[in-house]
Amino acid sequence: MRISSSLYFQTGLNTINKQESDLMHLFQQIGSGRRMVSPADDPLAAAQTITLAQSHSINQRFSDNREVALRALGEKENVLNHVVTQLAAIKTRFVEAGNGALSDKDRSALAQVLKESQATLMGSMNATDASGKYLFSGSKGQDQPFSLSNGVYKYLGDTGEGAQRNIQVDHTRFINVGDHGQDLFMRVAPGALAFVHGGTEQNEGQIVVGSMQVQNSALAIQVKNIDLEFIDNGIEPAHWQVVVSYASEQGEQQTLERSLHFPAEQGHPTRIDLREEFGVAFDLNGQAVHGDSLNYQQAKYLNGADELNILNTLSEVIQALNTPTKANPTAQAQLENTLNRGLQLVDLAYDNVLTVQASIGSRMNELESLDESGAQQFLQLEKELSRLEDVDYYTATTQLQLRKMALEAASMAFLKIQSTSLFSMGN
């Protein structure tokens, strides 16, 4: 085989260029810290890093979302802690107001204290976050949730599913951070079985309504309304006519009414015993007059109504405390009924706020758990990306020494070949 002189030179040049190229690639790897200077270095690893980088970015976004959700829920929890404290104090004031030894002046002073508590509570219910958005107005963060209109406190925020502020905190998990005011302050805790009495404002007698006693919850849960009217027309014995509306077996859309009569003896409490048929019983104390009426309603049917708004309850109690009762048995009975009803509604509000507060705590625990899981996933993704992308400095520096030696050897070989001639070979 005949080898030309130009082939000698071209081969030497190609070898030196190849060694210099490899050496330059190692310089770039060590200087940048990346194993793949270009995707061509490892096409499969380059494709894998794109997928891992996307997962890493998504995981980082979920981590940021969880931080936002934790901050929002933490703000709500802090406000609700104050609300719980305020409701407990209000309940204490209600109990104090029921002390029969208090004078009208003492009750007026208590009314002023409750008025201040009402203003403080309304401030908490209209609390805002750091950006100035209302915490409890649902999706309408710019609208004040509670305001006074024509003497009645109303909720003006958003309701329903549209009121939720859902934040995606994981691939398949959304967390609601938008608990709105109606669910917080105008609702009975889910699963609670309670009856609220009312309808005594127009009565002229001295009847005082007793609290409902649930004896059989399976029967009581079907009861919607219990309406009572005192009949004393002088023709028949005085009695309470009781009409019970309750849900049928087909559901809550249909109701059936049952009319019952209970005798009422002057000077003696009346026991309305509906345990056998409806699972409830209660007592009526004091003397009623013909036409007096009252009612009980299962509290869950009042969800969302202004009647459950604790601010309106406070207004009713404040008005009753400011009404003189001295030498007025009817006014005294009205005061007792208002205070008893107020205590019922405060208890319902207190329990519901605690329920929502527990729900917020549960969501915060879930977010912290997801954060721990996300942190582990973050480390795993970082490890995989490092394995695919980062250069191994021990291997790279060893290869660098090897390539330098190879380049020097190639240069020396080229010089040796270059110095060869026919005259020197002939000698």
C-alpha positions in Angstrom: 0.0 0.0 0.0 1.4 3.4 -1.0 1.0 6.2 1.4 1.4 9.8 0.2 3.1 12.5 2.1 -0.1 14.6 2.2 -1.9 11.7 4.0 0.8 11.8 6.7 0.2 15.5 7.3 -3.6 15.2 7.1 -3.7 12.3 9.5 -1.5 14.1 12.0 -3.6 17.2 11.7 -6.9 15.3 12.2 -5.5 13.5 15.2 -4.3 16.7 16.9 -7.7 18.4 16.1 -9.6 15.5 17.6 -7.5 15.5 20.8 -7.9 19.3 21.1 -11.7 19.0 20.5 -12.0 16.3 23.3 -9.8 18.5 25.5 -12.0 21.5 24.8 -15.1 19.5 25.6 -13.6 18.5 29.0 -12.8 22.2 29.7 -16.4 23.1 29.0 -17.7 20.3 31.2 -15.5 21.3 34.1 -16.0 25.0 33.6 -19.8 24.7 33.4 -20.3 21.8 35.8 -22.6 20.1 33.4 -22.0 16.7 31.9 -24.0 17.5 28.8 -22.6 20.5 27.0 -25.1 19.9 24.2 -28.0 17.4 23.8 -25.9 15.5 21.3 -23.6 14.4 24.2 -26.4 12.1 25.5 -29.7 12.4 23.6 -31.6 10.0 26.0 -30.4 11.8 29.1 -31.3 15.1 27.5 -34.9 14.0 26.9 -35.1 12.7 30.5 -33.8 16.0 31.9 -36.6 17.9 30.1 -39.3 15.7 31.7 -37.6 15.9 35.1 -37.2 19.7 34.9 -40.9 20.1 34.1 -41.8 17.9 37.1 -39.4 20.0 39.2 -41.0 23.2 38.1 -44.5 21.9 38.7 -43.5 20.7 42.2 -42.0 24.1 42.9 -45.3 25.8 41.8 -47.3 23.5 44.1 -44.9 24.3 46.9 -45.5 28.1 46.3 -49.3 27.4 46.2 -49.1 25.6 49.5 -47.3 28.5 51.1 -50.1 30.9 49.9 -52.8 28.5 51.1 -51.1 28.1 54.5 -50.9 31.9 54.9 -54.5 32.4 53.9 -55.8 29.7 56.3 -53.5 30.9 59.1 -55.0 34.4 58.8 -58.5 32.9 59.1 -57.5 30.8 62.0 -56.2 33.8 63.9 -59.4 35.7 63.3 -61.6 32.8 64.4 -59.6 32.4 67.6 -60.7 35.9 68.4 -64.3 35.2 67.4 -64.4 32.1 69.7 -63.1 34.2 72.6 -65.7 36.9 71.8 -68.6 34.4 71.6 -67.6 32.9 74.9 -67.6 36.4 76.5 -71.0 37.2 75.0 -72.4 34.0 76.4 -71.2 34.9 79.8 -72.9 38.3 79.5 -76.1 36.6 78.5 -76.0 34.5 81.6 -75.3 37.5 83.8 -78.3 39.3 82.2 -80.6 36.5 83.3 -79.9 37.2 87.0 -83.2 38.2 88.4 -81.6 40.5 91.0 -80.4 43.0 88.3 -82.2 46.3 88.0 -83.3 47.9 84.8 -80.3 50.2 85.1 -77.9 47.2 85.5 -79.4 45.5 82.4 -78.9 48.8 80.4 -75.3 48.8 81.4 -75.0 45.2 80.2 -76.7 46.2 77.0 -74.0 48.8 76.4 -71.3 46.2 77.0 -72.9 43.9 74.5 -73.2 46.7 72.0 -69.5 47.1 72.2 -69.0 43.4 71.8 -71.2 43.5 68.8 -69.1 46.1 67.1 -65.9 44.1 67.9 -67.4 40.9 66.6 -68.5 42.7 63.4 -65.0 43.9 63.0 -63.7 40.3 63.2 -66.4 39.1 60.7 -65.3 41.9 58.3 -61.6 41.2 58.8 -59.2 41.7 55.8 -55.9 40.0 54.8 -52.6 41.7 54.2 -53.7 42.7 50.7 -56.9 44.4 51.9 -59.3 41.7 50.7 -62.1 40.6 53.0 -61.4 37.1 54.5 -65.0 36.0 54.8 -66.7 37.4 51.6 -66.1 34.3 49.5 -64.9 35.1 45.9 -66.0 38.7 46.3 -62.8 39.8 48.1 -63.5 43.5 47.5 -67.0 43.5 49.0 -67.6 43.9 52.8 -69.4 40.7 53.8 -71.5 42.0 56.7 -73.3 45.3 56.9 -76.3 46.9 58.6 -79.3 47.5 56.4 -82.7 48.7 57.7 -81.8 47.6 61.2 -80.8 44.1 60.1 -77.3 42.7 59.7 -77.0 41.0 56.3 -74.4 38.9 54.5 -73.5 40.5 51.2 -70.7 38.2 50.1 -70.7 35.3 47.7 -72.2 31.9 48.6 -72.3 28.4 47.2 -69.5 26.7 45.2 -68.7 30.0 43.5 -67.6 31.4 46.8 -64.8 28.9 47.2 -61.2 30.0 46.6 -59.6 26.7 45.5 -55.8 26.5 45.2 -54.2 23.5 43.6 -51.6 22.2 46.1 -50.8 18.9 44.5 -51.5 17.1 41.2 -54.9 15.9 42.3 -55.7 18.1 45.3 -57.3 21.4 45.6 -57.7 23.2 48.9 -60.5 25.7 49.6 -59.2 28.8 51.5 -62.3 30.8 50.9 -64.6 29.9 53.9 -67.4 32.5 53.5 -69.2 34.3 56.2 -72.6 32.7 55.6 -71.1 29.2 56.3 -69.2 30.5 59.3 -71.7 32.7 61.1 -75.1 31.8 59.7 -75.2 28.1 59.7 -75.6 25.2 62.2 -72.7 22.8 62.4 -73.3 19.8 60.1 -74.9 16.9 61.9 -76.1 19.0 64.8 -79.7 18.4 65.9 -81.0 21.5 67.6 -84.3 23.4 67.8 -84.6 27.1 68.1 -87.8 28.6 69.6 -89.4 31.9 68.6 -92.6 33.7 68.0 -93.0 35.1 71.5 -92.6 38.8 70.8 -96.3 39.4 70.2 -97.5 37.4 73.2 -99.4 39.2 75.9 -99.1 36.5 78.5 -96.2 35.5 80.8 -95.3 32.2 79.1 -91.6 31.2 79.2 -90.5 28.7 76.6 -88.3 25.8 77.8 -85.5 24.3 75.8 -86.1 21.3 73.5 -85.2 17.9 74.8 -84.3 15.3 72.1 -85.2 11.8 73.3 -85.1 10.0 70.0 -82.8 11.5 67.4 -84.0 9.2 64.6 -87.5 10.6 65.0 -86.6 14.1 65.9 -84.4 14.6 62.8 -87.6 14.4 60.7 -89.3 17.3 62.6 -89.2 20.6 60.7 -91.5 22.9 62.7 -93.6 22.7 65.9 -96.2 25.5 66.1 -98.2 26.1 69.3 -101.2 28.3 70.0 -102.9 28.7 73.4 -106.7 28.3 73.2 -108.8 29.7 76.1 -112.1 30.7 74.7 -114.1 30.1 77.8 -116.1 27.3 76.1 -113.7 24.4 76.3 -110.8 23.8 78.8 -107.8 25.8 78.2 -105.2 23.9 76.1 -102.2 24.2 73.8 -102.9 23.3 70.2 -99.7 21.8 68.7 -99.2 21.4 65.0 -96.1 19.4 64.0 -94.6 19.6 60.5 -92.2 16.9 59.7 -90.4 15.4 56.7 -92.1 12.5 55.0 -90.3 9.2 54.2 -90.0 10.4 50.6 -87.7 13.3 51.6 -87.7 16.9 52.9 -89.7 18.3 50.0 -93.0 17.1 51.4 -94.3 17.7 54.8 -97.2 16.3 56.9 -99.0 18.1 59.7 -100.2 16.6 62.9 -102.5 18.5 65.2 -102.3 17.6 68.9 -103.9 19.1 72.1 -102.3 19.4 75.5 -104.2 20.6 78.6 -102.9 23.7 80.3 -103.7 24.3 84.0 -103.3 27.8 85.4 -100.3 28.1 87.7 -98.7 24.8 86.6 -96.1 24.2 83.9 -97.2 22.4 80.8 -95.3 19.3 79.6 -95.5 18.9 75.8 -94.4 15.3 75.4 -93.9 14.2 71.8 -91.4 11.5 72.5 -93.4 8.6 71.2 -94.3 10.2 67.8 -91.5 12.7 67.2 -88.8 12.0 69.7 -88.9 15.4 71.5 -90.3 17.0 74.6 -90.3 20.4 76.2 -91.9 22.4 79.0 -93.8 25.7 79.0 -93.8 27.8 82.2 -95.9 30.7 83.2 -99.5 31.7 82.4 -100.4 32.3 78.7 -103.5 34.2 77.5 -105.8 33.3 74.6 -104.1 33.7 71.2 -100.5 33.5 72.5 -98.4 31.5 70.1 -94.8 30.2 69.7 -92.8 27.8 67.6 -89.8 25.6 67.5 -87.9 25.1 64.3 -85.1 22.7 63.5 -82.1 24.9 63.3 -80.6 23.4 60.1 -83.6 24.7 58.1 -82.5 28.2 59.1 -79.1 27.9 57.5 -78.3 31.1 55.6 -81.1 33.1 57.1 -80.5 36.4 58.9 -82.2 34.8 62.0 -79.0 32.8 62.6 -76.7 35.8 62.2 -75.2 36.3 65.7 -75.1 40.0 65.1 -78.9 40.1 64.8 -79.2 37.9 67.9 -77.2 40.5 69.8 -79.4 43.3 68.5 -82.5 41.4 69.9 -80.9 40.9 73.3 -79.7 44.5 73.5 -83.2 45.7 72.7 -84.7 43.4 75.4 -82.2 44.5 78.0 -83.0 48.1 77.3 -86.7 47.5 77.8 -87.8 48.1 81.5 -89.3 45.0 83.2 -89.9 46.4 86.7 -93.5 45.6 87.8 -94.2 44.2 84.3 -94.4 40.3 84.3 -95.1 40.2 80.6 -91.9 42.1 79.8 -90.0 39.9 82.2 -91.2 36.8 80.4 -90.2 38.4 77.1 -86.7 39.1 78.4 -86.3 35.5 79.6 -87.5 34.1 76.3 -85.1 36.5 74.4 -82.2 35.6 76.6 -82.9 31.8 76.3 -83.2 32.1 72.6 -80.0 34.2 72.4 -78.1 31.5 74.4 -79.3 28.9 72.0 -78.1 30.8 69.0 -74.8 31.8 70.6 -74.2 28.1 71.3 -75.0 27.2 67.7 -72.7 29.9 66.4 -69.9 28.9 68.8 -70.1 25.2 67.8 -70.2 26.0 64.1 -67.2 28.3 64.3 -65.3 25.6 66.2 -66.3 23.1 63.5 -65.0 25.4 60.8 -61.9 26.1 62.8 -61.2 22.4 63.1 -61.7 22.1 59.4 -59.1 24.8 58.8 -56.7 23.1 61.2 -57.2 19.8 59.3 -56.5 21.5 55.9 -53.4 23.2 57.4 -52.2 19.8 58.6 -52.8 18.3 55.2 -50.8 21.1 53.6 -47.9 20.5 56.0 -48.0 16.8 55.1 -48.1 17.6 51.4 -45.2 20.0 52.0 -43.1 17.2 53.5 -44.0 14.9 50.6 -43.2 17.7 48.2 -39.8 18.3 49.8 -39.0 14.6 49.5 -40.0 14.6 45.9 -38.0 17.8 45.4 -34.9 16.1 46.7 -35.5 13.1 44.5 -35.9 15.2 41.4 -32.8 17.2 42.3 -30.8 13.9 42.7 -32.0 12.6 39.4 -31.3 15.8 37.6 -27.8 16.0 39.2 -27.1 12.4 38.1 -28.0 13.2 34.5 -26.7 16.7 34.2 -23.8 17.3 36.6 -20.3 16.4 35.7 -18.3 14.0 37.8 -15.3 16.1 38.6 -13.1 13.1 39.6 -13.7 11.4 36.3 -13.5 14.7 34.3 -10.1 15.7 35.9 -8.7 12.3 35.2 -9.9 12.4 31.6 -8.4 15.9 31.4 -5.0 14.6 32.3 -5.4 11.7 29.9 -6.5 14.0 27.0 -3.5 16.3 27.7 -1.2 13.3 27.4 -2.9 12.1 24.3 -2.6 15.6 22.7 1.1 15.8 23.6 1.6 12.3 22.2 -0.2 13.2 19.0 1.9 16.4 18.6 5.1 14.5 19.2 4.1 11.8 16.7 3.3 14.5 14.1 6.7 16.2 14.7 8.4 12.9 14.3 6.7 12.1 11.0 7.2 15.7 9.8 11.0 15.4 10.3 11.2 12.3 8.2 12.7 12.7 4.6 14.1 10.5 1.8 17.7 11.7 2.4 17.6 10.8 6.2 16.0 7.5 5.4 18.7 6.8 2.8 21.4 7.3 5.4 
